[in-house]
Amino acid sequence: SDPKVSQPFRGKYLAFAEENSLGNQHLRRLAESGISHVQLLPTYDFGSVPENLADRVDPPAMDPQAADAEEPQEAIAEVADRDSFNWGYDPVLYNVPEGSYASNPNNGSRIKEFREMISALHKKKLGVVMDVVFNHTLGSGPENPKSVL
């Protein structure tokens, strides 16, 4: 993680607004080199990551050399339904910003902070492309509470 990003903003939309962060320095260099756009992987509300930090459980830090050993795989599998690792291709609410990237997922913060992130990118003269895959869903059918169909 970027030590120049304030602790509460790490992994959040608002990290893009921290002008002196290493990430923002890199984004400015990319814009200066002629890059015109950034593509954001799914940022709409996805269902496999608990939005409230108190509900998330991430696996313990592990030796990267042992990633293919049984112990790390077991540790990851044990928390897979409650951890914060997901690409986001399991939407619940399209066009609603993902709450786990907001400072507070339970109010309008996700919308306000998402807009601040986009504004920060535009100030660097970077356009934004949203990655949306409409045929990826978390659930389907009338009985599934996470169905988007």
Secondary structure, DSSP 8 states (H G I E B T S, - for coil): --TTS-GGGTTSGGGGG-TTSHHHHHHHHHHHTT--EEEE---EEESSS-SSGGG--------GGGTTSHHHHHHHHHHTTTSS---S-SEEEEEEE-GGGSS-TTSTHHHHHHHHHHHHHHHTT-EEEE---TT--SB-STT-TTB--
